[in-house]
């Protein structure tokens, strides 16, 4: 039997050269698209960090009243005048939010914190006590962050899960994000501990002016640094797995 071109050996050759399921180039393009989509989803989830804290307006609502308190106290040297000025500004911020039909969550939290500080300051007659509730809150917040990370319920994940739409899938279905949220939570513990470590010694000196101005100076940098570090961690983490939404007809 002689070999003929296109005869018995041509068919096996054809079987070897065919590529079922698409070409390698197409598979590479699909993998690249999937990687790009995952990266975009991770970046979108990371971008929710600022939104979770109320954005720039939320930061202003919780910081400016303290600035007004210490500025008024520096000028008048009267605890009651400074306290009422801070409370009044908080109420004004809430009113502006209501008129603009914006969320008042962060403005109300500012009112609550300032009102407690004002009560402490006026009750004791010591301006530095205006900052005592905030300092105690900072210590408690850092402890809560640390405990949450230790028990594998990192607070950063608890806070961001509803914002990203993943709810708590990061804890049961996405170990990469659980690791990222835990790492971010420990970063918050380290960074946010700076304020009480610096400010508590000043509180005990009784120097309300220095305490107040330094507290204002430390209001944004640690928080923004913690947000940036969290963003850097989450942008490299696996994308969130969206939580299943129950069908309304069920």
C-alpha positions as CSV (number, residue, x, y, z in Angstrom):
1,X,0.0,0.0,0.0
2,X,1.4,3.4,-1.0
3,X,0.9,6.6,0.9
4,X,-1.1,9.1,-1.0
5,X,-1.2,12.8,-0.3
6,X,-4.6,13.5,1.3
7,X,-5.1,9.8,1.9
8,X,-5.1,7.7,5.1
9,X,-2.6,10.0,6.9
10,X,-4.2,13.3,6.1
11,X,-7.2,12.8,8.4
12,X,-5.2,12.2,11.6
13,X,-3.1,15.2,10.8
14,X,-6.2,17.3,10.5
15,X,-7.4,16.1,13.9
16,X,-4.2,17.1,15.6
17,X,-4.2,20.7,14.3
18,X,-7.8,21.6,15.1
19,X,-8.3,23.6,18.3
20,X,-11.6,22.7,20.0
21,X,-13.0,25.4,22.3
22,X,-11.4,28.4,20.6
23,X,-7.8,29.4,19.9
24,X,-5.2,30.1,22.5
25,X,-5.4,33.8,21.7
26,X,-9.1,33.9,22.4
27,X,-8.6,32.1,25.7
28,X,-5.9,34.6,26.6
29,X,-8.2,37.5,25.7
30,X,-11.0,36.0,27.9
31,X,-8.5,35.6,30.8
32,X,-7.3,39.2,30.4
33,X,-10.9,40.5,30.4
34,X,-11.7,38.5,33.5
35,X,-8.6,39.9,35.3
36,X,-9.5,43.4,34.2
37,X,-13.1,43.0,35.5
38,X,-11.8,41.6,38.8
39,X,-9.4,44.5,39.2
40,X,-12.2,47.0,38.4
41,X,-14.5,45.4,40.9
42,X,-11.8,45.5,43.6
43,X,-11.1,49.2,42.8
44,X,-14.8,50.0,43.0
45,X,-15.1,48.3,46.3
46,X,-12.0,50.1,47.6
47,X,-13.4,53.4,46.6
48,X,-16.3,52.9,49.0
49,X,-14.0,53.6,52.0
50,X,-14.6,57.4,51.9
51,X,-18.3,56.9,51.3
52,X,-18.6,54.7,54.4
53,X,-17.4,57.7,56.5
54,X,-19.7,60.2,55.0
55,X,-17.2,61.7,52.5
56,X,-15.8,65.1,52.9
57,X,-19.0,66.5,54.3
58,X,-19.1,63.8,57.0
59,X,-15.5,64.7,58.0
60,X,-16.5,68.3,58.3
61,X,-19.6,67.6,60.3
62,X,-17.6,65.7,62.9
63,X,-14.5,68.0,63.0
64,X,-15.5,71.7,62.6
65,X,-17.5,71.9,65.9
66,X,-14.3,71.1,67.8
67,X,-12.5,73.8,66.0
68,X,-15.3,76.3,66.8
69,X,-15.1,75.3,70.5
70,X,-11.4,75.9,70.9
71,X,-11.4,79.0,68.8
72,X,-14.2,80.5,70.9
73,X,-12.6,79.4,74.2
74,X,-9.3,81.0,73.1
75,X,-11.0,84.3,72.5
76,X,-13.5,84.4,75.4
77,X,-11.8,82.1,78.0
78,X,-15.4,81.0,78.9
79,X,-16.2,77.3,78.8
80,X,-20.0,77.9,78.5
81,X,-19.7,80.2,75.5
82,X,-17.4,77.8,73.7
83,X,-19.6,74.9,74.4
84,X,-22.8,76.6,73.2
85,X,-21.0,77.8,70.1
86,X,-20.0,74.2,69.2
87,X,-23.5,72.9,69.9
88,X,-25.1,75.7,67.9
89,X,-22.9,74.9,64.9
90,X,-23.8,71.3,65.1
91,X,-27.5,72.1,65.0
92,X,-26.9,74.4,62.1
93,X,-25.2,71.7,60.1
94,X,-28.1,69.3,60.8
95,X,-30.6,72.0,59.6
96,X,-28.6,72.6,56.4
97,X,-28.5,68.9,55.8
98,X,-32.3,68.6,56.3
99,X,-33.0,71.5,54.0
100,X,-30.8,70.0,51.3
101,X,-32.5,66.6,51.8
102,X,-29.1,65.0,52.6
103,X,-28.3,62.3,55.1
104,X,-28.0,63.7,58.6
105,X,-26.4,60.5,60.1
106,X,-22.9,62.1,60.5
107,X,-24.3,65.5,61.5
108,X,-26.4,63.9,64.2
109,X,-23.4,61.9,65.4
110,X,-21.5,65.2,65.6
111,X,-24.3,66.8,67.7
112,X,-24.3,63.8,70.1
113,X,-20.6,63.9,70.6
114,X,-20.4,67.6,71.0
115,X,-23.3,67.7,73.4
116,X,-21.7,65.2,75.7
117,X,-18.4,67.0,75.6
118,X,-20.1,70.4,76.2
119,X,-22.0,68.8,79.2
120,X,-18.7,67.5,80.7
121,X,-17.0,70.9,80.2
122,X,-19.8,73.0,81.6
123,X,-20.5,70.7,84.5
124,X,-16.8,70.7,85.7
125,X,-15.9,74.2,84.5
126,X,-12.8,72.7,82.8
127,X,-12.4,73.3,79.1
128,X,-10.2,70.2,78.6
129,X,-13.1,68.0,79.6
130,X,-14.8,68.9,76.4
131,X,-12.4,66.5,74.7
132,X,-12.6,63.7,77.3
133,X,-15.5,61.8,75.8
134,X,-13.8,61.9,72.4
135,X,-10.6,60.6,73.8
136,X,-12.3,57.8,75.7
137,X,-14.2,56.9,72.5
138,X,-11.0,56.7,70.6
139,X,-9.5,54.3,73.1
140,X,-12.7,52.2,73.0
141,X,-12.8,52.3,69.2
142,X,-9.3,51.0,68.9
143,X,-10.0,48.2,71.4
144,X,-13.1,47.2,69.5
145,X,-11.2,47.1,66.3
146,X,-8.5,44.9,67.8
147,X,-11.0,42.5,69.4
148,X,-13.0,42.3,66.1
149,X,-9.8,41.3,64.2
150,X,-8.9,38.7,66.8
151,X,-12.3,37.0,66.6
152,X,-12.3,37.1,62.8
153,X,-15.1,39.7,62.5
154,X,-13.0,42.6,61.4
155,X,-14.9,45.9,61.8
156,X,-13.7,47.3,58.5
157,X,-15.4,44.4,56.8
158,X,-18.5,44.8,58.9
159,X,-18.7,48.5,58.0
160,X,-17.9,48.2,54.3
161,X,-19.8,44.9,53.5
162,X,-23.2,46.6,53.2
163,X,-21.7,49.5,51.2
164,X,-20.1,47.2,48.6
165,X,-23.2,44.9,48.4
166,X,-21.3,41.9,49.6
167,X,-22.7,42.0,53.1
168,X,-20.9,39.2,54.9
169,X,-19.9,36.9,52.0
170,X,-16.3,38.0,52.6
171,X,-16.4,35.9,55.8
172,X,-17.8,32.6,54.5
173,X,-17.1,32.7,50.7
174,X,-14.2,34.9,50.1
175,X,-11.1,34.1,52.3
176,X,-9.0,36.6,50.4
177,X,-11.2,39.5,51.4
178,X,-11.5,38.3,54.9
179,X,-7.7,38.4,55.1
180,X,-7.7,41.9,53.5
181,X,-10.3,43.2,55.9
182,X,-8.4,41.8,58.9
183,X,-5.2,43.4,57.7
184,X,-7.0,46.8,57.2
185,X,-8.6,46.6,60.6
186,X,-5.2,46.1,62.3
187,X,-3.9,49.1,60.3
188,X,-6.7,51.2,61.7
189,X,-5.7,50.0,65.2
190,X,-2.2,51.1,64.7
191,X,-3.0,54.5,63.0
192,X,-5.9,55.5,65.1
193,X,-4.0,54.8,68.4
194,X,-1.9,57.8,67.5
195,X,-4.5,60.4,68.7
196,X,-5.1,59.1,72.3
197,X,-1.4,58.3,72.7
198,X,-0.5,62.0,71.9
199,X,-3.6,63.7,73.4
200,X,-4.1,61.9,76.7
201,X,-0.8,63.2,78.2
202,X,-1.8,66.7,77.2
203,X,-5.3,66.3,78.8
204,X,-3.7,65.5,82.1
205,X,-1.6,68.7,81.9
206,X,-4.8,70.8,81.9
207,X,-3.6,72.8,78.9
208,X,-7.0,73.1,77.1
209,X,-5.7,75.4,74.4
210,X,-2.8,73.2,73.3
211,X,-5.0,70.1,73.7
212,X,-7.8,71.6,71.5
213,X,-5.6,72.9,68.7
214,X,-3.6,69.7,68.6
215,X,-6.8,67.7,68.5
216,X,-7.9,69.7,65.5
217,X,-4.5,69.2,63.8
218,X,-4.8,65.4,64.4
219,X,-8.4,65.2,63.2
220,X,-7.8,64.6,59.5
221,X,-4.2,63.1,59.0
222,X,-4.6,59.8,60.9
223,X,-8.1,59.2,59.5
224,X,-7.1,60.0,55.9
225,X,-4.0,57.8,56.3
226,X,-6.1,54.9,57.6
227,X,-8.5,55.4,54.7
228,X,-5.6,55.4,52.2
229,X,-4.0,52.3,53.7
230,X,-7.4,50.5,53.6
231,X,-7.8,51.6,49.9
232,X,-4.4,50.2,49.1
233,X,-5.2,46.9,50.8
234,X,-8.6,46.5,49.2
235,X,-7.6,47.4,45.7
236,X,-5.3,44.4,45.7
237,X,-7.8,42.1,47.3
238,X,-10.1,39.7,45.5
239,X,-13.2,41.4,44.2
240,X,-16.3,41.2,46.5
241,X,-18.9,38.5,46.0
242,X,-22.3,40.2,45.9
243,X,-24.8,38.9,48.5
244,X,-27.8,37.1,47.0
245,X,-30.9,39.3,47.1
246,X,-34.1,37.3,47.9
247,X,-36.7,37.3,45.2
248,X,-39.7,39.5,46.3
249,X,-42.1,37.0,44.9
250,X,-40.7,34.2,47.2
